[in-house]
Amino acid sequence: ASFVVYDDDGHTYAYEKGEFFRQEMSARRSGAGTEIAFHAATGTYAAQFPNYLVRVHQAAGSVSSQGAALQRFDSESAFQSAKEPGWFSGVDKFGPLTEIRLPIDVKERVVTLSAR
């Protein structure tokens, strides 16, 4: 799967001069895990949202970003009340899920979900 995040001021034609934020993401499932690649962002505009919230319909035993473990929250409410990067696993109407919060970053990053 792949997705493109785009943001600009929404009022002017400044995007024609490179004042926009554009970042591609792609996800790939391999075995019991999933890798989510955040490709380098383009444009000079600073995105107006502080974090990505990524929801993956897979239970995870661990989540890492660039090889470093992210903080695991014990519940959705603990995750929602926190501001820092991290993740939790739960269940919604579609089944097991893992939700991850990451700060917006213009650099490349790979997030890895490993199954339980």
Secondary structure, DSSP 4 states (H G I P E B T S, - for coil): -EEEEEE--SSSSGGGGT--EEEEEEEEEETTEEEEEEPPPBSSPPPS-SEEEEEESS--SEEEETTEEPPBPSSHHHHHH--SSEEEEEEETTEEEEEEEEE--SS-EEEEEE--
